[in-house]
Amino acid sequence: MKKILFAITSLTLGGAERVLVDIANRLSEEYDITIFTIYSGGELELQLDPKIKVENLIKKPYSKLNEKAKKTKPLQIMLERKKIYENIIKNDYDVEIAFLEGAPTRLLSVKNKNTKKIAWVHNDITQVFGKGIKATLKKIIDKKIYSKYDEIIFVSEDNKNKFEEIYNIDCNKKVIYNYIDSDMVLNKANEKMDIEFKKDTINFVTVSRLVDQKAIERLANVHSRLIKEKVMHNFYVIGDGPNRKQIEKIIEENGIKDTFILLGKQENPYPYIKNADCFALLSKFEGYPMVLLEAQILNKYIIITDTAARETIKNYTNSMIVGNNEEDIYLGLRKIIKNKYRYIKKKRKDNNKYDNDNIIKQIKEIIG
């Protein structure tokens, strides 16, 4: 039986993490699967098939590290990746797949002539590292890192094109869309929520990490502007992250705590998506967001910013794409709220089928 290693930062609640769990569970029927995480304790570890082995570099969640460790650990992994690879991973796999950008990709880039190396890119690589000298250095380093891989997989054509703008790397490149377990989404959507949405106004839900990429601060500012203009609605944000305190400060300063609600992490976000009037993902940049596929399965009206996420909803009619700036987000949300019977209350049914068998077939082909 062929031995496959997947590496990822952790198995906390997240889109790429959810995809990996579903893929690994499916592949475990035919392969010997190990998942190597940088940090342990992710909620999704409990959803893995018992046949799958899990190994961790650091025996605690990232959230439990002190501030110094949060800054130094990624650099330490970068500088000591050969030592970590040889002492912990031990050249023991037929195929190694770095399933996320950053530390997992750098770690598995260590040369091993007996192992096929595959990197997976889930994001717009031109945006991930930001700007400035630090970002430039990361791009230079990562060009060398990615050149060590036999094959690079992208979750969208947009991500592939953006990658090729930055890195001129001669290797096999392929797009494989995200695997999604639609039956699981539909079943879990019928479970109970911890809260009840107000029936007298429009309820928006977004699911995202509270990080710069997801731009929840921008969204809170737009929401506050609409509320001050008496364009009433509620926004529920599912997820957590390092930007929570600054988002809470915006909520407090603008007096919107009753209408802009941070729900924190939810192991099952699907009932909230199902019972909302509209699903929003108004990020600065995206890859091929899993949560948009889930919202489509639940037949939600969707509003997104103009990012690579547009590829996710290209065949979905219940949707709106707005400009990636505060004014266009304001105008888009206002239009939906003011014309709710046109956009939300009018029931539509898109035919959302996902060819998971074809996705697994493509993955098996790259495994070889």
Kinemage of the C-alpha trace (Angstrom):
@kinemage 1
@onewidth
@group {chain A} dominant
@subgroup {mainchain}
@vectorlist {calphas} color= white
{ca met a 1} P 0.000 0.000 0.000
{ca lys a 2} L 1.421 3.383 -1.055
{ca lys a 3} L 2.331 5.684 1.859
{ca ile a 4} L 1.132 9.281 1.559
{ca leu a 5} L 2.056 12.205 3.833
{ca phe a 6} L -0.006 15.406 3.937
{ca ala a 7} L 1.431 18.427 5.769
{ca ile a 8} L -0.672 21.367 6.952
{ca thr a 9} L -0.317 24.061 9.606
{ca ser a 10} L -3.051 22.580 11.802
{ca leu a 11} L -6.485 20.976 11.588
{ca thr a 12} L -8.397 23.839 13.167
{ca leu a 13} L -11.720 24.929 11.681
{ca gly a 14} L -11.042 26.272 8.205
{ca gly a 15} L -11.714 25.720 4.514
{ca ala a 16} L -8.442 24.091 3.431
{ca glu a 17} L -8.439 22.048 6.625
{ca arg a 18} L -11.968 20.789 5.955
{ca val a 19} L -11.004 19.857 2.394
{ca leu a 20} L -7.958 17.915 3.596
{ca val a 21} L -9.980 15.940 6.140
{ca asp a 22} L -12.537 14.947 3.493
{ca ile a 23} L -9.856 14.011 0.938
{ca ala a 24} L -7.804 12.043 3.466
{ca asn a 25} L -10.844 10.128 4.692
{ca arg a 26} L -11.717 9.189 1.130
{ca leu a 27} L -8.144 8.207 0.171
{ca ser a 28} L -7.640 6.158 3.348
{ca glu a 29} L -9.684 3.402 1.712
{ca glu a 30} L -6.772 2.723 -0.664
{ca tyr a 31} L -3.661 4.391 0.793
{ca asp a 32} L -1.679 4.490 4.039
{ca ile a 33} L -2.308 8.129 5.054
{ca thr a 34} L -0.433 10.261 7.597
{ca ile a 35} L -1.218 13.914 8.318
{ca phe a 36} L 1.633 15.977 9.748
{ca thr a 37} L 0.605 19.248 11.408
{ca ile a 38} L 2.844 22.045 12.650
{ca tyr a 39} L 0.534 22.668 15.626
{ca ser a 40} L -1.644 20.079 17.366
{ca gly a 41} L -5.098 20.215 18.874
{ca gly a 42} L -7.176 21.135 15.839
{ca glu a 43} L -10.894 20.443 16.160
{ca leu a 44} L -11.000 18.588 12.840
{ca glu a 45} L -8.503 15.943 14.001
{ca leu a 46} L -11.479 14.238 15.652
{ca gln a 47} L -13.223 13.882 12.275
{ca leu a 48} L -10.462 11.820 10.670
{ca asp a 49} L -10.927 8.142 9.899
{ca pro a 50} L -9.241 6.053 12.643
{ca lys a 51} L -6.970 4.511 9.997
{ca ile a 52} L -5.294 7.884 9.429
{ca lys a 53} L -2.220 8.635 11.528
{ca val a 54} L -1.652 12.161 12.863
{ca glu a 55} L 1.762 13.522 13.847
{ca asn a 56} L 2.490 16.985 15.250
{ca leu a 57} L 5.668 19.058 15.336
{ca ile a 58} L 4.510 21.242 18.238
{ca lys a 59} L 2.357 19.519 20.842
{ca lys a 60} L -0.033 22.409 21.448
{ca pro a 61} L -2.369 24.626 19.396
{ca tyr a 62} L -0.990 27.839 17.911
{ca ser a 63} L -3.458 29.818 20.057
{ca lys a 64} L -1.772 28.476 23.217
{ca leu a 65} L 1.696 29.767 22.297
{ca asn a 66} L 2.992 32.935 23.913
{ca glu a 67} L 3.482 36.004 21.720
{ca lys a 68} L 7.220 35.443 21.384
{ca ala a 69} L 6.756 31.846 20.232
{ca lys a 70} L 4.118 32.896 17.679
{ca lys a 71} L 6.730 35.125 16.040
{ca thr a 72} L 9.776 32.878 16.334
{ca lys a 73} L 8.410 29.381 15.574
{ca pro a 74} L 7.778 29.958 11.831
{ca leu a 75} L 11.319 31.341 11.436
{ca gln a 76} L 12.758 28.430 13.419
{ca ile a 77} L 10.934 25.938 11.175
{ca met a 78} L 12.290 27.723 8.114
{ca leu a 79} L 15.889 27.689 9.364
{ca glu a 80} L 15.780 24.145 10.773
{ca arg a 81} L 13.583 22.492 8.153
{ca lys a 82} L 16.256 19.979 7.059
{ca lys a 83} L 16.862 18.863 10.654
{ca ile a 84} L 13.108 18.630 11.371
{ca tyr a 85} L 12.480 16.742 8.144
{ca glu a 86} L 15.241 14.181 8.689
{ca asn a 87} L 14.546 13.630 12.415
{ca ile a 88} L 10.737 13.607 12.414
{ca ile a 89} L 9.480 12.873 8.898
{ca lys a 90} L 12.418 10.521 8.230
{ca asn a 91} L 12.117 10.115 4.443
{ca asp a 92} L 9.491 7.443 4.957
{ca tyr a 93} L 6.798 8.203 2.343
{ca asp a 94} L 6.183 7.503 -1.340
{ca val a 95} L 4.429 10.853 -1.842
{ca glu a 96} L 4.599 14.017 0.285
{ca ile a 97} L 1.961 16.696 -0.190
{ca ala a 98} L 2.345 20.172 1.328
{ca phe a 99} L -1.339 21.080 1.515
{ca leu a 100} L -0.964 24.743 2.483
{ca glu a 101} L 1.343 27.652 1.743
{ca gly a 102} L 3.971 28.775 4.250
{ca ala a 103} L 5.566 26.497 6.844
{ca pro a 104} L 4.228 23.135 5.519
{ca thr a 105} L 5.487 23.905 1.996
{ca arg a 106} L 8.900 25.048 3.236
{ca leu a 107} L 9.258 22.004 5.482
{ca leu a 108} L 8.519 19.398 2.805
{ca ser a 109} L 10.789 21.101 0.266
{ca val a 110} L 13.798 19.260 1.730
{ca lys a 111} L 15.265 17.092 -1.015
{ca asn a 112} L 14.420 13.377 -1.025
{ca lys a 113} L 15.074 11.533 -4.284
{ca asn a 114} L 12.849 8.609 -3.226
{ca thr a 115} L 9.711 10.703 -2.681
{ca lys a 116} L 7.392 12.526 -5.064
{ca lys a 117} L 6.843 16.098 -3.862
{ca ile a 118} L 3.545 17.945 -4.424
{ca ala a 119} L 2.619 21.456 -3.250
{ca trp a 120} L -0.991 22.706 -2.994
{ca val a 121} L -1.783 26.423 -3.385
{ca his a 122} L -5.107 27.630 -1.948
{ca asn a 123} L -4.707 31.378 -2.258
{ca asp a 124} L -3.807 34.352 -4.407
{ca ile a 125} L -0.039 34.157 -3.959
{ca thr a 126} L 0.382 37.807 -5.032
{ca gln a 127} L -1.540 38.900 -1.922
{ca val a 128} L -0.549 36.401 0.764
{ca phe a 129} L 2.705 37.999 1.862
{ca gly a 130} L 1.639 41.629 1.734
{ca lys a 131} L 4.126 44.361 0.804
{ca gly a 132} L 7.509 45.683 1.899
{ca ile a 133} L 10.996 44.241 2.334
{ca lys a 134} L 9.821 41.268 4.395
{ca ala a 135} L 7.329 40.291 1.692
{ca thr a 136} L 9.995 40.613 -1.024
{ca leu a 137} L 12.351 38.341 0.903
{ca lys a 138} L 9.609 35.742 1.371
{ca lys a 139} L 8.902 35.738 -2.368
{ca ile a 140} L 12.595 35.209 -3.177
{ca ile a 141} L 12.849 32.368 -0.654
{ca asp a 142} L 9.605 30.739 -1.763
{ca lys a 143} L 10.572 30.751 -5.423
{ca lys a 144} L 13.440 28.465 -4.439
{ca ile a 145} L 11.122 26.452 -2.189
{ca tyr a 146} L 8.481 25.821 -4.873
{ca ser a 147} L 11.147 24.910 -7.427
{ca lys a 148} L 11.933 21.828 -5.304
{ca tyr a 149} L 8.480 20.345 -6.013
{ca asp a 150} L 7.636 17.910 -8.815
{ca glu a 151} L 4.084 19.198 -9.159
{ca ile a 152} L 2.074 22.197 -7.945
{ca ile a 153} L -1.711 21.994 -7.571
{ca phe a 154} L -3.982 25.057 -7.552
{ca val a 155} L -7.595 25.298 -6.413
{ca ser a 156} L -8.547 27.755 -9.163
{ca glu a 157} L -7.372 28.970 -12.552
{ca asp a 158} L -7.071 32.472 -11.094
{ca asn a 159} L -4.674 31.252 -8.385
{ca lys a 160} L -2.600 29.419 -10.990
{ca asn a 161} L -2.370 32.502 -13.199
{ca lys a 162} L -1.417 34.755 -10.271
{ca phe a 163} L 1.255 32.268 -9.163
{ca glu a 164} L 2.773 32.243 -12.643
{ca glu a 165} L 2.919 36.060 -12.601
{ca ile a 166} L 5.265 35.876 -9.598
{ca tyr a 167} L 7.161 32.599 -10.006
{ca asn a 168} L 8.539 31.391 -13.317
{ca ile a 169} L 8.988 27.766 -12.202
{ca asp a 170} L 9.354 24.895 -14.639
{ca cys a 171} L 7.310 22.033 -13.191
{ca asn a 172} L 3.948 20.357 -13.743
{ca lys a 173} L 1.051 22.609 -12.716
{ca lys a 174} L -2.593 21.617 -12.507
{ca val a 175} L -5.925 22.965 -11.223
{ca ile a 176} L -8.017 20.655 -9.024
{ca tyr a 177} L -11.133 22.187 -7.503
{ca asn a 178} L -11.919 21.580 -3.848
{ca tyr a 179} L -13.573 18.343 -2.757
{ca ile a 180} L -16.838 18.919 -0.896
{ca asp a 181} L -19.064 16.495 0.995
{ca ser a 182} L -22.526 17.854 0.106
{ca asp a 183} L -24.419 15.171 2.066
{ca met a 184} L -22.550 16.150 5.227
{ca val a 185} L -23.386 19.833 4.684
{ca leu a 186} L -27.097 19.117 4.156
{ca asn a 187} L -27.326 16.825 7.184
{ca lys a 188} L -25.492 19.145 9.562
{ca ala a 189} L -27.520 22.130 8.380
{ca asn a 190} L -30.585 20.589 10.043
{ca glu a 191} L -29.047 20.731 13.517
{ca lys a 192} L -30.069 23.440 16.005
{ca met a 193} L -28.416 26.847 16.351
{ca asp a 194} L -27.423 28.349 19.708
{ca ile a 195} L -29.264 31.564 18.830
{ca glu a 196} L -32.336 32.607 16.886
{ca phe a 197} L -32.224 35.108 14.036
{ca lys a 198} L -34.579 38.063 14.267
{ca lys a 199} L -37.505 37.661 11.887
{ca asp a 200} L -38.212 41.372 11.359
{ca thr a 201} L -35.026 42.197 9.444
{ca ile a 202} L -32.514 40.746 6.976
{ca asn a 203} L -29.832 38.521 8.484
{ca phe a 204} L -26.434 38.184 6.813
{ca val a 205} L -23.914 35.517 7.790
{ca thr a 206} L -20.221 35.329 6.991
{ca val a 207} L -17.808 32.557 7.959
{ca ser a 208} L -14.145 33.493 8.090
{ca arg a 209} L -11.007 33.749 10.149
{ca leu a 210} L -10.603 37.155 11.789
{ca val a 211} L -7.482 38.118 9.848
{ca asp a 212} L -6.548 40.994 7.534
{ca gln a 213} L -7.357 38.997 4.389
{ca lys a 214} L -11.025 38.630 5.353
{ca ala a 215} L -11.489 42.380 5.988
{ca ile a 216} L -14.069 42.078 8.775
{ca glu a 217} L -13.045 45.537 10.034
{ca arg a 218} L -14.033 46.999 6.660
{ca leu a 219} L -17.315 45.107 6.800
{ca ala a 220} L -18.065 46.425 10.307
{ca asn a 221} L -17.483 49.991 9.096
{ca val a 222} L -19.873 49.498 6.144
{ca his a 223} L -22.469 47.921 8.436
{ca ser a 224} L -22.205 50.848 10.850
{ca arg a 225} L -22.733 53.342 8.007
{ca leu a 226} L -25.864 51.506 6.865
{ca ile a 227} L -27.277 51.313 10.398
{ca lys a 228} L -26.728 55.050 10.911
{ca glu a 229} L -28.729 55.615 7.712
{ca lys a 230} L -31.521 53.418 9.159
{ca val a 231} L -30.919 50.705 6.558
{ca met a 232} L -31.567 48.004 9.133
{ca his a 233} L -30.066 44.493 9.022
{ca asn a 234} L -28.021 42.120 11.175
{ca phe a 235} L -24.566 40.698 10.458
{ca tyr a 236} L -23.403 37.480 12.131
{ca val a 237} L -19.701 36.628 11.905
{ca ile a 238} L -18.650 33.027 12.521
{ca gly a 239} L -14.948 32.521 13.194
{ca asp a 240} L -12.092 33.736 15.355
{ca gly a 241} L -8.583 35.022 14.935
{ca pro a 242} L -5.929 37.586 15.892
{ca asn a 243} L -7.972 40.611 14.747
{ca arg a 244} L -10.847 39.983 17.136
{ca lys a 245} L -9.922 42.748 19.614
{ca gln a 246} L -9.682 45.458 16.988
{ca ile a 247} L -13.000 44.341 15.491
{ca glu a 248} L -14.593 44.463 18.944
{ca lys a 249} L -13.223 48.007 19.326
{ca ile a 250} L -14.922 49.084 16.073
{ca ile a 251} L -18.178 47.481 17.251
{ca glu a 252} L -17.998 49.286 20.600
{ca glu a 253} L -17.053 52.675 19.139
{ca asn a 254} L -19.899 52.552 16.617
{ca gly a 255} L -22.547 51.177 18.992
{ca ile a 256} L -23.415 48.208 16.762
{ca lys a 257} L -23.059 45.321 19.217
{ca asp a 258} L -26.767 44.451 18.815
{ca thr a 259} L -26.585 44.227 15.014
{ca phe a 260} L -22.996 43.126 14.271
{ca ile a 261} L -22.521 39.929 16.241
{ca leu a 262} L -19.297 37.937 16.586
{ca leu a 263} L -20.289 34.307 17.182
{ca gly a 264} L -16.736 32.975 17.458
{ca lys a 265} L -15.761 29.502 16.286
{ca gln a 266} L -18.629 27.155 15.486
{ca glu a 267} L -17.826 23.517 14.738
{ca asn a 268} L -21.069 23.391 12.777
{ca pro a 269} L -21.702 26.664 10.902
{ca tyr a 270} L -24.223 25.127 8.493
{ca pro a 271} L -27.471 25.807 10.417
{ca tyr a 272} L -26.471 29.487 10.592
{ca ile a 273} L -25.855 29.594 6.837
{ca lys a 274} L -29.096 27.728 6.121
{ca asn a 275} L -31.237 30.018 8.281
{ca ala a 276} L -29.650 33.294 7.170
{ca asp a 277} L -31.187 35.364 4.390
{ca cys a 278} L -27.878 35.986 2.640
{ca phe a 279} L -24.317 34.685 2.804
{ca ala a 280} L -21.473 37.202 2.449
{ca leu a 281} L -17.759 36.754 1.809
{ca leu a 282} L -16.318 40.237 1.367
{ca ser a 283} L -12.585 39.534 1.579
{ca lys a 284} L -9.625 41.464 0.188
{ca phe a 285} L -8.450 38.322 -1.639
{ca glu a 286} L -9.429 34.653 -1.849
{ca gly a 287} L -8.596 31.292 -3.399
{ca tyr a 288} L -11.471 28.915 -4.123
{ca pro a 289} L -13.471 29.279 -0.898
{ca met a 290} L -14.997 26.086 0.409
{ca val a 291} L -17.641 28.019 2.323
{ca leu a 292} L -19.087 29.456 -0.908
{ca leu a 293} L -19.659 25.940 -2.217
{ca glu a 294} L -21.385 25.077 1.058
{ca ala a 295} L -23.602 28.178 0.814
{ca gln a 296} L -24.564 27.128 -2.710
{ca ile a 297} L -25.520 23.634 -1.528
{ca leu a 298} L -27.822 25.371 0.970
{ca asn a 299} L -29.220 27.562 -1.853
{ca lys a 300} L -28.348 30.873 -0.218
{ca tyr a 301} L -28.204 34.201 -1.968
{ca ile a 302} L -24.494 35.116 -2.013
{ca ile a 303} L -22.629 38.430 -2.169
{ca ile a 304} L -18.829 38.482 -2.654
{ca thr a 305} L -16.109 40.959 -3.509
{ca asp a 306} L -14.346 40.711 -6.865
{ca thr a 307} L -11.552 38.264 -6.017
{ca ala a 308} L -10.588 34.801 -7.250
{ca ala a 309} L -13.771 33.679 -5.468
{ca arg a 310} L -15.701 34.746 -8.578
{ca glu a 311} L -14.632 31.422 -10.113
{ca thr a 312} L -16.520 29.613 -7.348
{ca ile a 313} L -19.894 31.155 -8.241
{ca lys a 314} L -19.552 31.524 -12.021
{ca asn a 315} L -22.440 29.101 -12.648
{ca tyr a 316} L -24.538 30.142 -9.641
{ca thr a 317} L -27.318 32.610 -10.435
{ca asn a 318} L -28.249 33.519 -6.824
{ca ser a 319} L -25.285 35.849 -6.408
{ca met a 320} L -23.822 39.335 -6.654
{ca ile a 321} L -20.193 40.377 -7.159
{ca val a 322} L -19.232 43.861 -5.940
{ca gly a 323} L -16.050 45.900 -6.213
{ca asn a 324} L -13.306 45.167 -3.711
{ca asn a 325} L -13.623 48.448 -1.814
{ca glu a 326} L -15.725 49.906 0.975
{ca glu a 327} L -17.985 52.056 -1.238
{ca asp a 328} L -18.960 49.211 -3.583
{ca ile a 329} L -19.606 46.865 -0.659
{ca tyr a 330} L -21.833 49.554 0.880
{ca leu a 331} L -23.786 49.979 -2.373
{ca gly a 332} L -24.160 46.203 -2.873
{ca leu a 333} L -25.432 45.517 0.641
{ca arg a 334} L -27.761 48.519 0.478
{ca lys a 335} L -29.219 47.271 -2.808
{ca ile a 336} L -29.905 43.820 -1.330
{ca ile a 337} L -31.466 45.201 1.850
{ca lys a 338} L -33.625 47.749 0.011
{ca asn a 339} L -34.755 45.223 -2.612
{ca lys a 340} L -35.006 42.110 -0.476
{ca tyr a 341} L -37.922 40.604 -2.383
{ca arg a 342} L -35.949 40.795 -5.614
{ca tyr a 343} L -32.748 39.329 -4.232
{ca ile a 344} L -33.580 37.255 -1.166
{ca lys a 345} L -37.265 36.529 -0.749
{ca lys a 346} L -37.705 35.300 -4.306
{ca lys a 347} L -37.000 31.577 -4.100
{ca arg a 348} L -34.659 30.104 -6.686
{ca lys a 349} L -33.148 26.685 -7.085
{ca asp a 350} L -29.748 26.196 -8.667
{ca asn a 351} L -28.618 22.724 -9.624
{ca asn a 352} L -25.510 22.334 -7.470
{ca lys a 353} L -23.807 19.026 -8.127
{ca tyr a 354} L -20.195 18.332 -7.294
{ca asp a 355} L -18.250 15.670 -9.112
{ca asn a 356} L -16.197 14.434 -6.167
{ca asp a 357} L -15.374 11.178 -7.934
{ca asn a 358} L -13.620 13.121 -10.673
{ca ile a 359} L -11.698 15.179 -8.099
{ca ile a 360} L -10.511 12.012 -6.331
{ca lys a 361} L -9.574 10.524 -9.693
{ca gln a 362} L -7.409 13.585 -10.447
{ca ile a 363} L -5.728 13.360 -7.046
{ca lys a 364} L -4.957 9.659 -7.551
{ca glu a 365} L -3.426 10.503 -10.917
{ca ile a 366} L -0.989 13.008 -9.383
{ca ile a 367} L -0.151 10.579 -6.580
{ca gly a 368} L 0.801 8.098 -9.326
